[in-house]
């Protein structure tokens, strides 16, 4: 393909990436070609992790930090250093040709860091990821987004909303490049704590999953080495939804299922990009950091000898390489313990996608808080016991 004056090779264009809708790799490439100017706004000059779905979205992706050794000479990289002492040259997408090149590698969504390649120590955006626990209605997520906006704007920041393309919702704020990752994370945690204070029946800032109720205001996406699917990223869900920027006027009635690989290009052509002016007025974190001092240190989880003391009666069911395998293990546990299983509520089933060396593995735990004491099963050998660190 000729893209932005460069020749980009496309391999296996007819390969089906989304089996449910029949969308092929070429369909995905044509989508990104259509939305390139807007999609680049979210990734341009940023190093990114390559999240590659080489067998389509119904199989697990693998994460590739290092840029492929064999790459066109016009693909730029930036070297990120990690606490382990290792480093990696990650891809930096700066034009439509580089965008199509990473999509051809199997990247369905785009996962940039919140920094620019010319200053890897100072983020230029604060990211709030609203993650509802199971059973929370979508309208509660949108109401939490509105409270997040109020908190950000009360502290001098412009809030930019978008669907996540998955279960949750994202609110971003462009910031001046003056603060470290630790300071940005602290500011984001302060947003979460203030949202919880203003809307305790809606939102939670509690870190431990089993202690959450409502919508978790996830501030840890601002930690070093964390990435979030960027604006106009197609997500690896059955109906090929897109993480779509919105106006705040649209948020109260937004339905994420309406924003897909098929509908977003026409929406963008008709309405333009709501985030077009995002870079114009970066804001300050001073007010949020002052609020952090006023609120005092966040509550810490109680710790015992070497390990955190559990506040909830948790048992672990499975550690599995694939989600289907983990869910099958849960079904097997339910079959063995039908009485206990009957007392479980949706939030009591804790399904965690855990980042391994190069891929996600799955852990399932159960919170037995709603199971009567005399019916609570003890911890048993895991149904599946996968060790990602031995791979």
C-alpha positions in Angstrom: 0.0 0.0 0.0 1.0 3.6 -0.6 0.5 5.4 2.7 1.6 8.9 3.3 4.1 8.6 0.5 5.6 5.4 1.8 5.2 1.8 0.7 3.8 -0.4 3.4 3.6 -4.1 3.0 0.4 -5.8 4.0 0.6 -9.5 4.7 -2.5 -11.8 4.7 -5.0 -9.0 4.0 -7.9 -11.5 3.9 -7.1 -13.0 7.4 -10.2 -12.8 9.6 -9.4 -10.8 12.7 -13.0 -10.6 14.1 -14.7 -13.9 13.4 -18.1 -12.8 14.8 -18.4 -9.9 12.2 -16.1 -11.3 9.6 -13.8 -8.3 9.7 -10.4 -9.0 8.1 -7.0 -7.5 8.5 -7.6 -5.3 5.4 -10.9 -4.1 7.0 -8.9 -3.1 10.1 -6.2 -1.4 8.0 -8.8 0.5 6.0 -10.4 1.7 9.2 -7.2 3.1 10.6 -6.4 4.6 7.2 -9.8 6.5 7.3 -9.3 7.8 10.9 -5.5 8.3 10.7 -5.3 12.0 11.5 -7.5 11.6 14.6 -5.9 8.3 15.7 -2.4 9.9 15.4 -3.4 12.6 17.8 -3.5 9.9 20.5 -0.2 8.2 19.6 2.0 10.6 17.8 5.5 11.0 19.2 4.7 8.4 21.9 6.5 5.1 22.5 4.0 2.2 22.4 3.8 -1.4 23.4 2.8 -3.6 20.5 -0.1 -5.7 21.6 -0.3 -8.3 18.8 -3.3 -10.5 18.0 -1.5 -12.7 15.5 -4.4 -15.2 15.4 -7.3 -12.8 15.7 -9.1 -11.4 18.7 -10.5 -14.8 19.9 -7.0 -15.9 20.9 -4.8 -14.2 23.5 -2.5 -11.3 22.4 1.1 -11.2 23.2 2.9 -8.0 24.3 6.0 -6.9 22.6 8.0 -4.0 24.1 11.0 -4.2 21.8 10.6 -2.9 18.3 11.1 -5.7 15.7 14.7 -5.9 14.6 13.6 -6.1 11.0 11.7 -2.9 10.4 11.7 -0.1 7.8 14.4 2.5 8.4 11.6 5.2 8.7 10.1 3.5 11.8 11.3 5.5 14.8 12.0 4.1 18.3 12.6 5.5 21.8 14.5 3.7 24.5 12.6 3.1 27.8 14.5 1.9 30.9 12.9 -0.3 33.5 13.4 -0.8 37.2 14.8 -4.2 36.5 17.8 -2.5 34.8 16.7 -3.7 31.4 15.7 -1.4 28.6 13.7 -1.6 25.3 13.5 0.4 22.2 9.8 0.8 21.6 8.1 1.8 18.4 7.1 5.5 18.0 4.3 6.1 15.5 4.6 9.5 13.9 2.6 9.2 10.7 0.0 7.2 8.9 2.5 4.8 7.3 3.9 3.8 10.7 0.3 3.4 12.0 -0.6 1.0 9.2 2.7 -0.8 9.7 2.0 -1.6 13.4 -1.6 -2.7 12.5 -0.1 -5.1 9.9 1.9 -6.7 12.7 -1.4 -7.7 14.4 -2.0 -4.7 16.6 -5.8 -4.2 16.9 -5.7 -1.5 19.5 -2.9 1.1 20.1 -1.2 1.2 23.5 1.0 4.3 23.9 2.7 5.6 27.0 1.6 8.9 28.5 4.9 10.6 27.5 6.4 12.0 24.4 9.6 10.5 23.0 11.6 13.6 23.6 11.0 13.5 27.4 10.3 10.1 28.8 10.4 11.2 32.4 7.5 13.7 32.4 4.0 12.6 31.3 1.8 15.1 29.4 -1.5 13.5 30.2 -3.4 12.2 33.3 -5.6 9.2 32.6 -8.6 8.1 34.6 -10.0 4.7 33.8 -13.5 4.0 35.2 -13.8 0.3 35.7 -17.2 -1.0 36.9 -17.4 -4.1 39.0 -19.7 -6.8 37.7 -23.4 -5.9 38.0 -22.9 -2.1 38.0 -25.3 -0.4 35.5 -23.8 1.5 32.6 -25.5 4.7 33.7 -23.6 4.6 37.0 -20.3 4.6 34.9 -21.5 7.7 33.0 -22.5 9.4 36.2 -19.1 8.7 37.7 -17.5 10.2 34.6 -19.4 13.4 35.2 -18.2 13.5 38.8 -14.6 12.9 37.5 -15.1 15.8 35.1 -16.2 18.1 38.0 -13.2 17.2 40.1 -10.8 17.8 37.3 -12.3 21.1 36.3 -12.6 22.3 39.9 -8.8 21.9 40.0 -8.1 23.7 36.8 -7.9 20.9 34.3 -9.9 20.3 31.1 -11.5 16.8 31.1 -11.8 14.9 27.8 -14.2 11.9 27.7 -14.1 8.8 25.6 -15.6 5.3 25.6 -13.0 2.7 26.4 -14.4 0.3 23.8 -14.8 -2.3 26.5 -16.6 -2.3 29.8 -15.5 1.0 31.2 -15.0 4.7 30.3 -11.9 7.0 30.1 -11.4 10.6 31.1 -8.2 12.3 30.2 -6.6 15.6 31.1 -3.7 17.1 29.1 -1.1 18.4 31.6 2.1 20.4 31.4 5.3 18.3 31.3 6.6 19.3 34.7 5.8 16.4 37.0 7.2 12.9 37.4 5.2 9.7 37.0 5.0 9.4 40.8 3.5 12.9 41.1 1.0 12.3 38.2 -0.1 9.0 39.8 -0.5 10.8 43.1 -2.7 13.5 41.4 -4.8 10.8 39.7 -5.2 9.0 43.0 -6.4 12.3 44.5 -9.0 12.6 41.8 -10.1 9.1 42.6 -10.4 9.8 46.3 -12.3 13.0 45.7 -14.7 11.3 43.3 -15.3 8.7 46.0 -15.9 11.4 48.6 -18.4 13.3 46.4 -20.2 10.2 45.2 -19.7 7.4 47.7 -22.7 5.5 46.5 -21.3 5.4 42.9 -17.5 5.2 43.0 -14.6 3.7 44.9 -10.9 4.4 45.1 -10.1 1.2 47.0 -7.2 -0.6 45.6 -8.0 -4.2 46.6 -10.5 -5.6 44.2 -12.5 -7.6 46.8 -13.2 -4.5 48.8 -14.7 -2.4 45.9 -18.3 -1.5 45.4 -19.5 0.4 42.4 -17.2 2.0 39.8 -13.5 1.8 40.5 -11.8 5.0 39.6 -8.5 3.4 38.5 -5.6 5.8 39.0 -2.8 3.2 38.6 -2.9 3.6 34.8 -0.7 6.6 35.5 2.1 4.4 36.9 5.3 4.0 35.0 5.1 1.4 32.2 1.3 1.4 32.1 -0.5 1.9 28.9 -4.1 2.5 27.9 -5.8 2.0 24.6 -5.7 5.3 22.8 -8.5 7.3 21.1 -9.9 5.7 18.0 -8.3 2.3 18.9 -10.4 -0.7 17.8 -10.8 -3.1 20.8 -10.5 -6.8 20.8 -14.2 -7.5 21.4 -16.6 -9.4 19.3 -18.3 -6.4 17.6 -15.1 -4.5 16.9 -15.9 -1.5 19.2 -13.8 1.6 19.1 -12.6 3.7 22.0 -14.3 6.9 20.8 -13.8 10.5 21.9 -17.1 12.2 22.8 -18.3 15.7 23.7 -19.6 16.0 27.3 -23.0 16.7 25.8 -23.0 13.2 24.4 -21.9 11.4 27.5 -25.2 11.1 29.4 -26.9 9.1 26.6 -23.8 7.4 25.1 -24.0 3.7 24.2 -20.6 2.2 23.4 -22.0 -0.5 21.2 -22.9 2.2 18.6 -19.2 3.1 18.1 -17.6 0.4 15.9 -15.2 -0.1 13.1 -18.1 0.3 10.7 -19.6 3.5 12.2 -16.8 5.6 13.6 -15.2 6.7 10.2 -18.5 8.2 9.1 -19.1 9.8 12.5 -15.6 11.3 12.3 -16.1 12.6 8.8 -19.5 14.2 9.7 -18.8 15.6 13.2 -15.0 15.9 13.3 -12.8 14.9 16.3 -14.1 16.1 19.7 -10.5 15.9 20.9 -9.0 18.1 18.1 -8.1 20.9 20.5 -6.8 18.7 23.3 -3.2 19.9 23.0 -4.0 23.6 23.0 -4.2 24.2 26.8 -2.3 21.8 29.0 -3.1 22.3 32.7 -1.3 22.3 36.0 -1.4 19.6 38.7 -0.6 22.0 41.5 -4.1 22.2 42.8 -4.6 18.5 42.9 -1.3 18.0 44.6 -2.3 20.6 47.2 -5.5 18.7 47.7 -3.5 15.5 48.2 -1.7 17.2 51.1 -5.0 18.3 52.5 -6.5 14.9 52.3 -3.5 13.3 53.9 -2.0 9.9 53.0 -4.4 7.4 51.4 -5.5 4.6 53.7 -3.1 1.7 53.6 -4.2 -2.0 53.5 -3.4 -3.8 56.8 -0.3 -6.0 56.6 0.8 -9.0 58.6 4.1 -10.8 58.6 5.2 -10.3 55.1 1.8 -10.5 53.5 -1.3 -8.4 53.5 -4.0 -9.5 56.0 -7.2 -10.4 54.0 -10.2 -8.4 55.1 -12.5 -10.7 53.1 -12.9 -14.5 53.0 -11.1 -15.2 49.7 -10.3 -18.5 48.0 -8.5 -18.9 44.8 -9.9 -21.2 42.1 -7.6 -21.1 39.1 -4.5 -19.7 37.4 -4.8 -20.3 33.7 -3.1 -19.4 30.5 -6.4 -18.7 28.7 -9.6 -17.1 30.0 -11.8 -20.0 28.6 -9.8 -22.4 30.7 -10.1 -20.3 33.8 -13.9 -20.0 33.4 -14.2 -23.8 32.8 -12.4 -24.2 36.2 -14.9 -21.9 37.8 -17.8 -24.0 36.4 -16.1 -27.2 37.8 -15.9 -25.5 41.2 -19.6 -24.5 41.0 -20.6 -28.1 40.2 -18.7 -29.4 43.3 -20.1 -26.7 45.6 -23.6 -25.8 44.3 -24.9 -24.5 47.7 -22.0 -22.1 48.1 -22.1 -21.1 44.5 -25.8 -20.2 44.9 -24.9 -17.4 47.4 -22.3 -15.8 45.2 -23.1 -12.4 43.7 -21.6 -11.1 40.5 -19.0 -8.9 42.3 -17.9 -11.8 44.4 -16.4 -13.5 41.4 -13.0 -11.9 40.8 -11.6 -12.5 37.4 -8.2 -10.9 36.9 -6.2 -10.6 33.7 -2.6 -10.6 34.9 0.3 -9.4 32.9 3.0 -12.0 32.4 6.3 -11.6 30.6 4.7 -11.3 27.2 1.0 -12.1 27.5 -2.0 -12.0 29.8 -2.9 -14.9 32.0 -6.0 -15.3 34.2 -6.6 -15.7 37.9 -10.0 -16.4 39.4 -10.7 -15.8 43.1 -14.0 -16.0 45.0 -15.1 -13.7 47.8 -17.2 -15.8 50.1 -18.6 -12.9 52.1 -22.2 -13.7 51.2 -21.8 -17.4 51.8 -22.9 -18.6 55.2 -20.0 -19.7 57.4 -21.2 -23.3 57.5 -21.3 -23.5 53.7 -17.9 -21.9 52.9 -15.6 -24.3 51.2 -12.0 -24.2 52.3 -9.1 -23.4 50.0 -8.5 -26.5 47.7 -5.8 -27.3 45.2 -6.3 -25.0 42.2 -8.4 -26.4 39.4 -5.8 -25.1 37.0 -2.3 -24.1 38.2 -0.5 -22.3 35.4 2.8 -20.6 36.2 3.5 -17.9 33.6 7.0 -17.3 35.0 8.2 -20.8 33.9 7.3 -20.2 30.3 
